[in-house]
Amino acid sequence: MQRGQNDSNDSKLNWLRKAVQEGIDAIEQGDYIVLDSPEAIKQFVYSLRPQNSSYRT
């Protein structure tokens, strides 16, 4: 593998590690939503859409 590719992969890996740590920290602080059914997931995802969205379910 070339050095440029190694640097790029290292950067991606570092970003991923930071993102994972942010997620773990949020979970440990209780900052999450429990979605316990397919309907709950659907409602949550729907709530994230902009009000004037042209997407259909």
Buried (B, 14 or more C-beta within 10 A) or exposed (E): EEEEEEEEEEEEEEEEEEEEEEEEEEEEEEEEEEEEEEEEEEEEEEEEEEEEEEEEE
